[in-house]
Amino acid sequence: MKHSHAANAAIVLVIIGWFSYAYGVFSQMGDPVPWVTKAELEAHRLVAVTFMLLGVLLVLSSLWLSGYAFSSARWRSAFTTLCAVVPVVVLFFFAFVSK
């Protein structure tokens, strides 16, 4: 794979990865209605966890691709790394540091 194609793929993967992760997290928010069965809740939870894990894998693979393409596509690789790391830092800040 060419380094420029890897850098472009890394940008696409980081964006899709964060959307997939966000869908998995947000689909778990809220209380279920009382008439939903436990089997249906468990199936919904498994789908959400699958989307979250897929998102994490996509973000990690985009970081790997950006590292692979860094020698020839530095700006795109740096942009991909920022798109992967900045949301984690912001979430960490709001979860543990701010009051």
N, C-alpha and C positions, 0 to 999 in steps of 0.2 A: 504494500500500500504506500502510495506517495505521502510524503510528510504534509503537503498542503491538504490532501483529502482527509488525512487523519485529524488535522486541526479542525477542519470543517465538521467532520463527524463528531468530534469531541464537543463542539458547541451545541450541536443538535442533541446529543446524548445528555448533556447536563441540563438542558431545558426540559426535555421529555422526562428525565429522571426526577427533577424537582416537582413537576406536575403530577407524576405518578405517586410520588411520596405524599404530596399534599392531598391527593384524592384519597389515599389510604388512611391518612390521619383524620381528615375531615368527615369521612364516611362513618367513623366510629364515634363521632360526637353526638350527644343527645341521648335521651332515654327512649327505649323502644316502646311501642304501644303494647298494652297488656295482652292482647289476643295473639301476638306472634309466638309461634312455638319455639322451644329451645333449639330444635334442630335447624330451624331457619335462621335464628340468631347466630348459631355456630357457623353455619355456611357463610353468612354475611361477614362474620369476623375473619374467617379464613380467606375470603376474597380480599378484604381490606389489608390483611397482613401480607398477602401475596403482592399487592400493589406497593405496599411500603418497602418490602424487600427488593422488589424489582427496581424501585426508584433508587434505593441505596446502591444496588449493583450497577445501575446505569451511571450514577454520579461517580462511583469509583472507577468504572471503566473509562469514563470521559477524562478523569484525571490521569489515568495511565496513558491514554491516547495523546493528551496534551503534553505529557512528558516525552513521549515518543517523538512528537512533532516539534518540540521546542527548538531544535537546532535550525530549522528553516522557517518556521512560522511563529516567531516569538510573541507578537502582539496577540494573535489568536489564542495561543497557548496560555498566555498570562490572563487574558479575558476569561477563558474557560476555568482557570484556577480560581480567579476571583468569584465567578458565578457559583463555584462549588463551595468555597470556604466562607465567604461573607455571610450567607444565610445561616450557617452553623454558628458563627460567632455572634450574630444578632440574636438567634434563638437562645444561645447560652447566656448572653447578657440579660435578656428579659426573663429568663427562667430562674437564674440564680443570683445575679448581681443587683438588679434594680429592685426597689421596694416600693 
